[in-house]
């Protein structure tokens, strides 16, 4: 029960920052709570609704949302979500888990390299 509470709290903080709590929640469910990958992703989607509403409300209130930019992203995001969901259903859980791990690794590597480039630019100034 404690790992579930800690996972929910940490992923909630990350979600509130706009990063995406699934980066914490899905691995935590799969690794620490032994939840099957498809179920972990389903729980994450269910968890996402109330946390996204709370975060969105605060960001709208603080005028941090550009609706003109958001609408096309939302529209195509819905199509991508439907396609991704249909794909995830037909993939084996182990493959889905590996693909998610590769995605997280690639995003982490991208962020590290992006930070290094920014540091080099700041040093040149």
N, C-alpha and C positions, 0 to 999 in steps of 0.2 A: 504493500500500500504506500509506503514512504517513497519508493522510486516513482510511482505514478503521480504523487503530489508534487515532487520536485520537478519531474518532467513537465507537468502542466504549468507550474509556476514559471520555470525558465522559458518555455516556449511561449507563454503569454507575454513575458517581458520582450522577447525577441519580436513577437507579432506586433506589439504596440509600437515598436521602433520602425515597423514597415519592412522588416527583413524577411519574415516568413517563418512562423513557428514550426513548420513541418521539418525544417532542417535539424531541429532538436527533437521534436516529438516522434517522428517516424523511426529514426535510429534508436531512440530510447525505448520505444515500444517493442521493436524487433529484437534488440540486444538484451536489455535488462528485464523486460517483462515477457519475453519469448512469444510475442504475438506474431502470427504469420504476416508476411509482407502485404498481401492484399488487404487484410483486416487493419493493419497499421495505417495504411493509406486511407482506408475508409473512415477510421476513427479521426484521422487528421482532417479530413474533409468536413466531418460533422463538428469537430472542435473549431474549425476555421470560421464558421458562420457567426457565432456570438462574439468571438474575439475580433473579427473583421468589422462587425457593426460598431463595437465599442471604439476601436481605433479610428475608423472612418468618421464617426461622429466628432471625436476630438479634433481630428485633422481638418474637417470641414469648419468646425467652430473657430479654429485658429487660422482659417483661410489659407491652408496649405495644399488645397486640391485645385488643380487646373482642369476643370470639367471639359473644356474644348479639346484638350489633349487626351483626356481619359476615355471619352466615348468610343473612338475607333479602337483603342486598346481593349476596352471591355467587349465590344462586339466581336473582334477577332479572337479574343481570349475565350469567349464562350464556345466558338467553333473549335478552337484548339483543345478545350477541356473535353468536349464531346468526343473528338477524335482520340485524344489521349486515354480517355476512359475506356473506349471500345478496344483500343490496343492493349491496355493493361489487363483487361479481362481475359484476353486470349494468350497472354504471356505466362509462362510458368513462374511461380513465386521466386525461385532461386535466381532466374534470369532478371526478373524485375528488381530484385534486391541488388544484384550486381550492377545493373544499369543505374540505379539510384545512387549507389556508392561511387560509381565513375563520375556521375553528374556532380555530386558533392565535392569530390576530389578536384575535378576540373574547375569548379567555381572557386574553391579555395586557392588553387594555383593562380587563377586569373586575378583574384584579389591581391595576392602577394606580389605578383608581377606588376600590377597596376600601382600598388603602393611604392614599389621600388622605383618605377618611372617617375612618380610624383616627387619622391625624395631627391632623385637626381636633378630634376628640373628646379627644385627649390634650392639645391646646393649651387647650381649654375648662376643663380640670380645674385 
